[in-house]
Amino acid sequence: MKIEKVLEKMVYNNDTFTKRLLFSEKNLLSFVLNLKAGQEIPPHKHEDSDLILYVIKGGAKLTVDNKSYDIKDGDVIHCKGEEEFYLQNNKGDDFSALVALGPRPEPKIYADEIK
């Protein structure tokens, strides 16, 4: 068993979004994604991995396969790997979400922290 402190992973950078790892396991990858106002995650897919995103703090515009949604704290989103995912903090407040990918994606870049 492992325990991590999500609040300690909620770290923001004026220059870029941040990604702080929680668990990097054989079958699952999880991290906290943090965006300041105006920051975004470019459109991408997760290959064969499903994504669960739980909004901890703030709001953002989520676009999945060219359909946009306003999401806010308390929302939980499930995206399949083949769906194109784009996230933009178009609100005035900081945004944080807990993200889980399973099965764990093969490319190492998914497990790299962005500080």
FIKOLZA-1660 file (N, C-alpha, C; in steps of 0.1 Angstrom, whole numbers, plus 5000, padded with zeros to 4 digits):
% residues 115
   i   px   py   pz ch aa at
   1 5008 4988 5000  A  M  N
   1 5000 5000 5000  A  M CA
   1 5009 5013 5000  A  M  C
   2 5004 5023 4993  A  K  N
   2 5011 5036 4993  A  K CA
   2 5001 5047 4996  A  K  C
   3 5006 5057 5002  A  I  N
   3 4998 5069 5004  A  I CA
   3 5005 5082 4999  A  I  C
   4 4998 5090 4992  A  E  N
   4 5004 5103 4987  A  E CA
   4 4995 5114 4991  A  E  C
   5 5001 5126 4992  A  K  N
   5 4993 5138 4996  A  K CA
   5 4990 5146 4984  A  K  C
   6 4978 5146 4980  A  V  N
   6 4974 5153 4967  A  V CA
   6 4976 5168 4969  A  V  C
   7 4974 5174 4980  A  L  N
   7 4976 5188 4982  A  L CA
   7 4990 5192 4979  A  L  C
   8 5000 5184 4983  A  E  N
   8 5014 5186 4980  A  E CA
   8 5017 5186 4965  A  E  C
   9 5009 5180 4957  A  K  N
   9 5011 5179 4943  A  K CA
   9 5004 5190 4935  A  K  C
  10 4997 5198 4942  A  M  N
  10 4990 5210 4936  A  M CA
  10 5000 5222 4936  A  M  C
  11 5008 5222 4926  A  V  N
  11 5019 5232 4924  A  V CA
  11 5017 5238 4910  A  V  C
  12 5018 5251 4910  A  Y  N
  12 5016 5259 4898  A  Y CA
  12 5028 5266 4893  A  Y  C
  13 5029 5268 4880  A  N  N
  13 5041 5275 4874  A  N CA
  13 5035 5285 4864  A  N  C
  14 5040 5297 4865  A  N  N
  14 5035 5307 4856  A  N CA
  14 5039 5304 4841  A  N  C
  15 5049 5296 4838  A  D  N
  15 5054 5294 4825  A  D CA
  15 5047 5282 4818  A  D  C
  16 5043 5272 4825  A  T  N
  16 5038 5260 4819  A  T CA
  16 5029 5253 4829  A  T  C
  17 5020 5244 4824  A  F  N
  17 5013 5235 4833  A  F CA
  17 5023 5226 4841  A  F  C
  18 5018 5220 4852  A  T  N
  18 5027 5211 4859  A  T CA
  18 5019 5198 4860  A  T  C
  19 5027 5187 4861  A  K  N
  19 5022 5173 4863  A  K CA
  19 5031 5167 4874  A  K  C
  20 5024 5163 4885  A  R  N
  20 5031 5157 4896  A  R CA
  20 5026 5143 4898  A  R  C
  21 5036 5133 4897  A  L  N
  21 5032 5119 4898  A  L CA
  21 5027 5115 4912  A  L  C
  22 5016 5107 4912  A  L  N
  22 5012 5101 4924  A  L CA
  22 5016 5086 4924  A  L  C
  23 5012 5078 4915  A  F  N
  23 5015 5064 4915  A  F CA
  23 5019 5060 4900  A  F  C
  24 5030 5054 4899  A  S  N
  24 5035 5049 4886  A  S CA
  24 5037 5034 4887  A  S  C
  25 5027 5027 4884  A  E  N
  25 5027 5012 4887  A  E CA
  25 5026 5005 4873  A  E  C
  26 5028 4992 4874  A  K  N
  26 5028 4983 4862  A  K CA
  26 5015 4985 4854  A  K  C
  27 5003 4986 4861  A  N  N
  27 4990 4986 4854  A  N CA
  27 4983 5000 4855  A  N  C
  28 4989 5009 4862  A  L  N
  28 4982 5022 4864  A  L CA
  28 4992 5033 4866  A  L  C
  29 4988 5044 4860  A  L  N
  29 4996 5057 4862  A  L CA
  29 4986 5067 4867  A  L  C
  30 4990 5074 4877  A  S  N
  30 4982 5085 4882  A  S CA
  30 4990 5097 4886  A  S  C
  31 4984 5109 4884  A  F  N
  31 4992 5121 4887  A  F CA
  31 4982 5133 4889  A  F  C
  32 4987 5144 4894  A  V  N
  32 4979 5156 4895  A  V CA
  32 4984 5166 4885  A  V  C
  33 4974 5171 4877  A  L  N
  33 4976 5180 4866  A  L CA
  33 4972 5194 4871  A  L  C
  34 4981 5204 4869  A  N  N
  34 4978 5217 4874  A  N CA
  34 4980 5228 4863  A  N  C
  35 4970 5236 4861  A  L  N
  35 4971 5247 4851  A  L CA
  35 4967 5260 4857  A  L  C
  36 4975 5270 4854  A  K  N
  36 4971 5284 4858  A  K CA
  36 4962 5289 4847  A  K  C
  37 4955 5300 4849  A  A  N
  37 4946 5306 4839  A  A CA
  37 4954 5308 4826  A  A  C
  38 4947 5304 4815  A  G  N
  38 4953 5305 4802  A  G CA
  38 4962 5294 4797  A  G  C
  39 4965 5285 4806  A  Q  N
  39 4974 5273 4802  A  Q CA
  39 4965 5262 4796  A  Q  C
  40 4971 5253 4788  A  E  N
  40 4964 5243 4782  A  E CA
  40 4972 5230 4780  A  E  C
  41 4965 5219 4778  A  I  N
  41 4971 5206 4775  A  I CA
  41 4968 5204 4760  A  I  C
  42 4978 5203 4751  A  P  N
  42 4975 5202 4737  A  P CA
  42 4967 5190 4734  A  P  C
  43 4960 5190 4722  A  P  N
  43 4952 5178 4718  A  P CA
  43 4961 5166 4717  A  P  C
  44 4956 5155 4722  A  H  N
  44 4963 5142 4721  A  H CA
  44 4954 5131 4724  A  H  C
  45 4959 5119 4722  A  K  N
  45 4951 5106 4725  A  K CA
  45 4960 5098 4735  A  K  C
  46 4954 5089 4741  A  H  N
  46 4961 5080 4751  A  H CA
  46 4962 5066 4746  A  H  C
  47 4963 5064 4733  A  E  N
  47 4964 5050 4727  A  E CA
  47 4954 5041 4733  A  E  C
  48 4958 5030 4740  A  D  N
  48 4950 5020 4745  A  D CA
  48 4946 5022 4759  A  D  C
  49 4948 5033 4765  A  S  N
  49 4945 5036 4779  A  S CA
  49 4933 5045 4781  A  S  C
  50 4924 5041 4790  A  D  N
  50 4913 5049 4793  A  D CA
  50 4918 5060 4803  A  D  C
  51 4912 5071 4804  A  L  N
  51 4916 5082 4813  A  L CA
  51 4904 5085 4822  A  L  C
  52 4907 5087 4834  A  I  N
  52 4897 5092 4844  A  I CA
  52 4903 5105 4849  A  I  C
  53 4895 5116 4848  A  L  N
  53 4900 5129 4853  A  L CA
  53 4890 5134 4864  A  L  C
  54 4894 5136 4876  A  Y  N
  54 4886 5142 4887  A  Y CA
  54 4890 5156 4890  A  Y  C
  55 4881 5165 4888  A  V  N
  55 4885 5180 4890  A  V CA
  55 4885 5182 4905  A  V  C
  56 4897 5186 4910  A  I  N
  56 4898 5189 4924  A  I CA
  56 4895 5203 4927  A  I  C
  57 4900 5212 4918  A  K  N
  57 4899 5227 4921  A  K CA
  57 4898 5234 4907  A  K  C
  58 4889 5244 4907  A  G  N
  58 4888 5253 4895  A  G CA
  58 4879 5247 4884  A  G  C
  59 4880 5254 4873  A  G  N
  59 4872 5250 4861  A  G CA
  59 4880 5251 4849  A  G  C
  60 4875 5245 4838  A  A  N
  60 4883 5245 4825  A  A CA
  60 4873 5241 4814  A  A  C
  61 4878 5243 4802  A  K  N
  61 4871 5238 4790  A  K CA
  61 4878 5225 4786  A  K  C
  62 4870 5215 4785  A  L  N
  62 4875 5202 4780  A  L CA
  62 4869 5199 4767  A  L  C
  63 4878 5196 4757  A  T  N
  63 4873 5192 4744  A  T CA
  63 4877 5178 4741  A  T  C
  64 4867 5170 4738  A  V  N
  64 4869 5156 4734  A  V CA
  64 4863 5153 4721  A  V  C
  65 4871 5149 4711  A  D  N
  65 4867 5147 4698  A  D CA
  65 4859 5159 4692  A  D  C
  66 4864 5171 4694  A  N  N
  66 4859 5183 4689  A  N CA
  66 4845 5187 4695  A  N  C
  67 4841 5181 4706  A  K  N
  67 4830 5186 4714  A  K CA
  67 4834 5191 4727  A  K  C
  68 4830 5204 4730  A  S  N
  68 4836 5210 4742  A  S CA
  68 4826 5210 4754  A  S  C
  69 4831 5209 4766  A  Y  N
  69 4824 5209 4778  A  Y CA
  69 4830 5218 4788  A  Y  C
  70 4822 5225 4796  A  D  N
  70 4827 5233 4808  A  D CA
  70 4827 5223 4820  A  D  C
  71 4839 5221 4826  A  I  N
  71 4840 5212 4837  A  I CA
  71 4845 5221 4849  A  I  C
  72 4841 5216 4861  A  K  N
  72 4845 5223 4873  A  K CA
  72 4847 5213 4885  A  K  C
  73 4851 5219 4896  A  D  N
  73 4855 5210 4907  A  D CA
  73 4843 5201 4911  A  D  C
  74 4847 5188 4913  A  G  N
  74 4837 5178 4916  A  G CA
  74 4833 5169 4904  A  G  C
  75 4836 5174 4892  A  D  N
  75 4833 5166 4880  A  D CA
  75 4843 5155 4878  A  D  C
  76 4838 5144 4873  A  V  N
  76 4846 5132 4870  A  V CA
  76 4843 5129 4855  A  V  C
  77 4854 5127 4848  A  I  N
  77 4853 5125 4833  A  I CA
  77 4860 5112 4830  A  I  C
  78 4854 5104 4821  A  H  N
  78 4860 5092 4816  A  H CA
  78 4862 5094 4801  A  H  C
  79 4874 5092 4796  A  C  N
  79 4877 5093 4781  A  C CA
  79 4884 5080 4777  A  C  C
  80 4879 5074 4766  A  K  N
  80 4886 5063 4760  A  K CA
  80 4899 5067 4753  A  K  C
  81 4908 5058 4752  A  G  N
  81 4921 5061 4746  A  G CA
  81 4921 5067 4732  A  G  C
  82 4911 5062 4724  A  E  N
  82 4911 5067 4710  A  E CA
  82 4904 5081 4709  A  E  C
  83 4899 5086 4719  A  E  N
  83 4892 5099 4719  A  E CA
  83 4903 5110 4720  A  E  C
  84 4903 5120 4712  A  E  N
  84 4912 5131 4713  A  E CA
  84 4908 5140 4724  A  E  C
  85 4918 5143 4733  A  F  N
  85 4916 5150 4745  A  F CA
  85 4923 5164 4745  A  F  C
  86 4916 5175 4748  A  Y  N
  86 4923 5188 4749  A  Y CA
  86 4917 5195 4761  A  Y  C
  87 4925 5201 4769  A  L  N
  87 4921 5208 4781  A  L CA
  87 4927 5222 4782  A  L  C
  88 4918 5232 4784  A  Q  N
  88 4922 5246 4785  A  Q CA
  88 4916 5252 4797  A  Q  C
  89 4925 5258 4806  A  N  N
  89 4920 5266 4817  A  N CA
  89 4916 5280 4812  A  N  C
  90 4904 5281 4808  A  N  N
  90 4899 5294 4803  A  N CA
  90 4892 5302 4814  A  N  C
  91 4894 5298 4826  A  K  N
  91 4888 5305 4838  A  K CA
  91 4899 5314 4844  A  K  C
  92 4895 5321 4854  A  G  N
  92 4905 5330 4861  A  G CA
  92 4912 5324 4872  A  G  C
  93 4909 5312 4877  A  D  N
  93 4914 5306 4888  A  D CA
  93 4924 5294 4885  A  D  C
  94 4932 5290 4894  A  D  N
  94 4940 5278 4892  A  D CA
  94 4931 5266 4891  A  D  C
  95 4936 5256 4883  A  F  N
  95 4929 5244 4880  A  F CA
  95 4938 5232 4884  A  F  C
  96 4932 5222 4891  A  S  N
  96 4939 5210 4894  A  S CA
  96 4930 5198 4893  A  S  C
  97 4935 5187 4887  A  A  N
  97 4927 5175 4885  A  A CA
  97 4936 5163 4888  A  A  C
  98 4930 5153 4894  A  L  N
  98 4936 5140 4896  A  L CA
  98 4933 5132 4883  A  L  C
  99 4944 5126 4877  A  V  N
  99 4943 5119 4865  A  V CA
  99 4948 5104 4867  A  V  C
 100 4940 5095 4862  A  A  N
 100 4944 5081 4863  A  A CA
 100 4943 5075 4849  A  A  C
 101 4954 5068 4844  A  L  N
 101 4954 5061 4831  A  L CA
 101 4956 5046 4833  A  L  C
 102 4947 5039 4827  A  G  N
 102 4948 5024 4828  A  G CA
 102 4942 5018 4816  A  G  C
 103 4949 5007 4811  A  P  N
 103 4961 5002 4816  A  P CA
 103 4972 5013 4813  A  P  C
 104 4983 5012 4821  A  R  N
 104 4994 5021 4820  A  R CA
 104 4999 5023 4806  A  R  C
 105 4999 5035 4801  A  P  N
 105 5004 5037 4787  A  P CA
 105 5019 5033 4786  A  P  C
 106 5023 5027 4775  A  E  N
 106 5037 5023 4772  A  E CA
 106 5047 5035 4771  A  E  C
 107 5044 5045 4763  A  P  N
 107 5054 5056 4762  A  P CA
 107 5058 5062 4775  A  P  C
 108 5071 5062 4778  A  K  N
 108 5076 5067 4790  A  K CA
 108 5072 5082 4793  A  K  C
 109 5070 5089 4782  A  I  N
 109 5067 5104 4784  A  I CA
 109 5055 5106 4793  A  I  C
 110 5046 5096 4793  A  Y  N
 110 5034 5098 4802  A  Y CA
 110 5037 5098 4817  A  Y  C
 111 5048 5092 4820  A  A  N
 111 5052 5091 4834  A  A CA
 111 5062 5102 4838  A  A  C
 112 5066 5110 4829  A  D  N
 112 5075 5121 4832  A  D CA
 112 5067 5133 4839  A  D  C
 113 5073 5138 4850  A  E  N
 113 5068 5149 4856  A  E CA
 113 5071 5162 4848  A  E  C
 114 5062 5171 4848  A  I  N
 114 5064 5184 4842  A  I CA
 114 5063 5195 4853  A  I  C
 115 5075 5201 4855  A  K  N
 115 5076 5210 4867  A  K CA
 115 5075 5225 4862  A  K  C
% end
